Amino acid sequence: MSGEIKSLTSTLDDLIAPIVAEAQFVAAEQSIMRNLVKTFAVPMNSGKVLQVPKYPQLTAADLTEANDMTGTSDNQAISTSKTDITIKEVGLMTNVSDLALNHSTSNVISDVGRLFGEAIATKIDTDLVTLFSGFSTQIGAAGQELTVEKIFQAAADLRAASVPGPYFGVFHPRAIYHVKKTLTNTFGSGAQGDLANEALRTGFIGTIAGIQIFESANIDGTTNTDISENAIFSRDALAMAMASDIKIETQRDASARATEIVGVATYGVAELHDSYGVRLTAEAVSTN
């Protein structure tokens, strides 16, 4: 028995690298939000709170030839504020039986890596989209349909505030459905052209008003609810501090004839600039 256990444990240890590689790949591919926000790497032994400095906007002034720049308009102090990002652990665990590992027709190691990666990606996205409700500028309201006009209005608000691009829009699928419905309504007042054709062909809108449009079911908007908090924002609006990507360890449970697999990721999320995002509140009712 001891020889069999040792052999199996050694095999699983050898397979940790493929599990981690699969999990990290899937997490990066499945997560929408982590690619749309400012990301910071947290060095080891640097504490559990990352302090991100925020610099104010400065204004250039007209100068007088040969005059020293000592006036209040051209000699400006730079005072920074900061945002604290608190690091936390998220994770999950599963047991892989000897029977499943040795006799399953599927690639158990690949399956475990994929499931772990999807779970971590969903958690990261959920944590980040929850920050949408913190944007103070709001367009729309509960029970209202999302419209193309409101997307243009949000873009205008960001550009009027000199918010740096690029801009991203992340919407609940049932909220953005109303925009697609309008774009592809050939018998109504819907817009026509390449945008409508792409929505008809693939269901993906692409870009509206210079905003890259994405859909995420991780936005709270269950069936038949009259509210979902969507957002359009600059990359610098939100931040993610990554202390460690997915780490996976195993522990043998001999009496259960199984191996415990634990996956953990360590990161934190926070809002950096409140004025760099616009919250679009809309209904997310069933499309039935």
Secondary structure per residue as TSV (DSSP state, phi and psi in degrees):
chain	resnum	aa	ss	phi	psi
A	1	M	-	360.0	-44.7
A	2	S	H	-63.0	-36.6
A	3	G	H	-64.1	-39.3
A	4	E	H	-67.1	-42.4
A	5	I	H	-63.0	-44.9
A	6	K	H	-60.9	-41.9
A	7	S	H	-64.4	-43.0
A	8	L	H	-67.3	-42.4
A	9	T	H	-62.0	-42.3
A	10	S	H	-61.9	-39.9
A	11	T	H	-62.8	-44.7
A	12	L	H	-65.4	-39.6
A	13	D	H	-60.1	-39.3
A	14	D	H	-65.9	-24.6
A	15	L	T	-94.1	0.9
A	16	I	H	-60.8	-43.7
A	17	A	H	-58.6	-46.5
A	18	P	H	-63.2	-36.2
A	19	I	H	-63.6	-47.5
A	20	V	H	-62.5	-44.0
A	21	A	H	-60.9	-44.4
A	22	E	H	-64.5	-43.1
A	23	A	H	-64.5	-44.3
A	24	Q	H	-67.5	-38.2
A	25	F	H	-64.0	-48.0
A	26	V	H	-64.1	-42.2
A	27	A	H	-60.4	-42.8
A	28	A	H	-67.9	-37.3
A	29	E	H	-76.2	-38.1
A	30	Q	H	-81.7	-26.1
A	31	S	-	-79.4	121.3
A	32	I	S	-81.5	-47.7
A	33	M	G	-69.4	-37.0
A	34	R	G	-63.6	-20.4
A	35	N	G	-90.4	-3.5
A	36	L	T	-111.5	-2.4
A	37	V	S	-120.4	167.6
A	38	K	E	-70.3	128.9
A	39	T	E	-118.8	133.2
A	40	F	E	-119.6	141.0
A	41	A	E	-91.3	131.7
A	42	V	-	-98.6	116.3
A	43	P	-	-66.4	154.9
A	44	M	T	-64.1	147.9
A	45	N	T	59.0	33.1
A	46	S	S	-110.2	10.5
A	47	G	-	94.6	170.1
A	48	K	S	-95.4	0.7
A	49	V	E	-125.8	121.3
A	50	L	E	-95.9	126.4
A	51	Q	E	-99.5	118.8
A	52	V	E	-106.1	115.8
A	53	P	E	-72.3	146.4
A	54	K	E	-123.2	124.6
A	55	Y	-	-98.5	143.7
A	56	P	-	-78.8	163.9
A	57	Q	-	-79.6	137.1
A	58	L	-	-107.6	160.2
A	59	T	-	-123.6	127.9
A	60	A	-	-80.5	146.6
A	61	A	-	-120.9	159.0
A	62	D	-	-68.5	142.6
A	63	L	-	-112.7	154.1
A	64	T	-	-104.4	129.4
A	65	E	T	-52.3	131.2
A	66	A	T	72.0	-1.5
A	67	N	-	-88.7	140.8
A	68	D	-	-69.7	143.8
A	69	M	S	-83.3	79.6
A	70	T	-	-117.5	-6.9
A	71	G	S	-71.0	163.0
A	72	T	T	-67.9	-24.3
A	73	S	T	-80.0	-28.0
A	74	D	T	-112.3	-5.2
A	75	N	S	-115.8	93.4
A	76	Q	-	-110.3	133.4
A	77	A	-	-78.6	143.9
A	78	I	-	-108.4	108.9
A	79	S	-	-114.4	128.1
A	80	T	-	-103.0	149.4
A	81	S	E	-108.5	-178.5
A	82	K	E	-145.4	158.2
A	83	T	E	-120.5	131.3
A	84	D	E	-93.8	128.9
A	85	I	E	-113.7	114.3
A	86	T	E	-88.7	128.2
A	87	I	-	-82.0	141.0
A	88	K	E	-139.0	166.2
A	89	E	E	-103.9	140.2
A	90	V	E	-130.5	149.6
A	91	G	E	-171.5	-178.6
A	92	L	E	-157.5	164.5
A	93	M	E	-140.9	147.4
A	94	T	E	-146.1	157.9
A	95	N	E	-109.2	127.1
A	96	V	E	-105.9	116.3
A	97	S	E	-75.1	155.8
A	98	D	H	-58.8	-37.7
A	99	L	H	-62.9	-44.6
A	100	A	H	-65.8	-41.6
A	101	L	H	-66.7	-40.4
A	102	N	H	-88.3	-23.4
A	103	H	H	-128.3	1.3
A	104	S	-	-68.9	142.2
A	105	T	S	-78.5	-16.1
A	106	S	S	-96.1	167.4
A	107	N	-	-81.8	96.2
A	108	V	H	-59.8	-41.3
A	109	I	H	-63.8	-44.2
A	110	S	H	-64.6	-40.2
A	111	D	H	-62.9	-44.0
A	112	V	H	-63.3	-44.4
A	113	G	H	-60.4	-42.4
A	114	R	H	-64.8	-45.3
A	115	L	H	-64.3	-42.0
A	116	F	H	-63.9	-43.1
A	117	G	H	-63.3	-42.8
A	118	E	H	-63.9	-40.1
A	119	A	H	-65.3	-44.3
A	120	I	H	-66.9	-41.2
A	121	A	H	-61.3	-42.8
A	122	T	H	-62.9	-41.7
A	123	K	H	-64.8	-42.9
A	124	I	H	-61.3	-48.1
A	125	D	H	-63.0	-41.6
A	126	T	H	-61.6	-42.9
A	127	D	H	-63.4	-38.7
A	128	L	H	-75.9	-42.6
A	129	V	H	-69.3	-22.5
A	130	T	G	-63.3	-25.3
A	131	L	G	-71.1	-14.8
A	132	F	G	-56.1	-37.0
A	133	S	G	-65.9	-12.0
A	134	G	G	-84.0	-14.5
A	135	F	-	-67.0	126.8
A	136	S	S	-76.6	-28.9
A	137	T	-	-79.6	122.7
A	138	Q	E	-126.0	136.9
A	139	I	E	-124.3	137.2
A	140	G	E	88.0	-178.6
A	141	A	-	-159.8	169.1
A	142	A	T	-58.6	136.7
A	143	G	T	86.2	-6.3
A	144	Q	-	-96.2	145.9
A	145	E	-	-77.6	144.7
A	146	L	-	-74.0	136.7
A	147	T	-	-129.5	162.3
A	148	V	H	-62.5	-37.4
A	149	E	H	-58.0	-41.2
A	150	K	H	-68.4	-32.9
A	151	I	H	-66.2	-43.5
A	152	F	H	-63.6	-37.5
A	153	Q	H	-63.7	-42.4
A	154	A	H	-63.7	-41.8
A	155	A	H	-62.1	-40.6
A	156	A	H	-64.7	-40.3
A	157	D	H	-62.8	-42.5
A	158	L	H	-67.0	-43.2
A	159	R	H	-68.8	-35.3
A	160	A	H	-66.0	-27.5
A	161	A	T	-90.5	8.2
A	162	S	T	57.5	36.7
A	163	V	-	-75.2	127.5
A	164	P	-	-67.7	143.7
A	165	G	S	-87.7	-177.0
A	166	P	-	-75.0	162.8
A	167	Y	E	-106.6	141.9
A	168	F	E	-124.5	143.9
A	169	G	E	-120.4	126.2
A	170	V	E	-120.3	124.3
A	171	F	E	-132.8	149.9
A	172	H	-	-66.4	139.1
A	173	P	H	-54.4	-35.7
A	174	R	H	-77.5	-21.3
A	175	A	H	-77.6	-46.5
A	176	I	H	-71.6	-16.3
A	177	Y	H	-55.2	-39.4
A	178	H	H	-66.5	-32.5
A	179	V	H	-68.4	-45.1
A	180	K	H	-61.5	-39.7
A	181	K	H	-59.8	-41.5
A	182	T	H	-69.7	-42.3
A	183	L	H	-64.4	-33.5
A	184	T	T	-100.4	10.0
A	185	N	-	-83.5	89.9
A	186	T	T	-71.8	-13.7
A	187	F	T	-102.6	0.5
A	188	G	T	-117.2	-144.9
A	189	S	T	-99.5	18.2
A	190	G	-	-64.9	147.8
A	191	A	-	-69.0	145.8
A	192	Q	-	-115.9	174.0
A	193	G	S	113.7	-160.3
A	194	D	H	-59.5	-39.2
A	195	L	H	-62.7	-46.3
A	196	A	H	-66.6	-40.0
A	197	N	H	-62.6	-41.1
A	198	E	H	-65.9	-39.0
A	199	A	H	-63.9	-36.9
A	200	L	H	-70.2	-41.0
A	201	R	H	-72.2	-48.2
A	202	T	H	-116.5	-14.3
A	203	G	S	80.7	-0.5
A	204	F	-	-105.1	129.8
A	205	I	-	-79.7	-44.7
A	206	G	-	96.9	-100.3
A	207	T	E	-132.2	133.2
A	208	I	E	-129.6	126.9
A	209	A	T	56.3	32.8
A	210	G	T	78.8	7.5
A	211	I	E	-103.9	126.7
A	212	Q	E	-78.1	124.9
A	213	I	E	-99.1	131.7
A	214	F	E	-130.8	155.5
A	215	E	E	-117.1	142.3
A	216	S	-	-145.9	121.6
A	217	A	T	-74.6	-5.5
A	218	N	T	-78.2	-11.6
A	219	I	S	-70.0	134.1
A	220	D	S	-63.9	117.7
A	221	G	-	-176.0	68.3
A	222	T	-	-69.9	167.5
A	223	T	T	-54.9	133.7
A	224	N	T	67.5	20.2
A	225	T	E	-88.6	153.3
A	226	D	E	-100.8	12.7
A	227	I	E	-147.0	137.0
A	228	S	E	-145.8	140.4
A	229	E	E	-99.7	98.3
A	230	N	E	-97.4	175.3
A	231	A	E	-158.8	152.9
A	232	I	E	-121.7	131.7
A	233	F	E	-155.2	162.1
A	234	S	E	-85.7	157.9
A	235	R	G	-57.9	-31.8
A	236	D	G	-82.9	3.6
A	237	A	G	-72.9	-40.0
A	238	L	E	-123.6	156.8
A	239	A	E	-136.7	150.5
A	240	M	E	-129.7	126.8
A	241	A	E	-104.5	114.4
A	242	M	E	-100.7	112.1
A	243	A	E	-85.7	-42.8
A	244	S	E	-155.8	135.2
A	245	D	E	-72.0	-170.3
A	246	I	E	-60.9	125.9
A	247	K	E	-112.9	139.0
A	248	I	E	-127.7	133.6
A	249	E	E	-130.8	158.3
A	250	T	E	-124.8	154.2
A	251	Q	E	-143.8	128.0
A	252	R	E	-78.7	131.1
A	253	D	E	-114.7	94.8
A	254	A	T	-65.0	-41.2
A	255	S	T	-67.5	-26.4
A	256	A	T	-91.3	-3.3
A	257	R	T	50.5	50.6
A	258	A	E	-152.7	167.4
A	259	T	E	-123.4	128.3
A	260	E	E	-81.6	127.0
A	261	I	E	-116.0	125.1
A	262	V	E	-119.1	130.2
A	263	G	E	-119.8	132.4
A	264	V	E	-137.4	139.0
A	265	A	E	-126.3	147.7
A	266	T	E	-124.5	118.9
A	267	Y	E	-161.1	174.6
A	268	G	E	-145.2	156.5
A	269	V	E	-131.7	154.1
A	270	A	E	-164.3	159.4
A	271	E	E	-85.8	130.6
A	272	L	S	-93.5	-52.8
A	273	H	-	-128.5	112.6
A	274	D	G	-62.2	-37.0
A	275	S	G	-78.7	-3.5
A	276	Y	G	-91.5	6.8
A	277	G	E	-141.5	152.5
A	278	V	E	-125.7	129.6
A	279	R	E	-88.6	128.7
A	280	L	E	-112.0	104.6
A	281	T	E	-88.5	129.7
A	282	A	E	-153.9	163.9
A	283	E	E	-74.2	153.7
A	284	A	E	-132.6	55.1
A	285	V	-	-77.2	162.7
A	286	S	-	-61.1	144.2
A	287	T	-	-82.7	1.7
A	288	N	-	-68.2	360.0
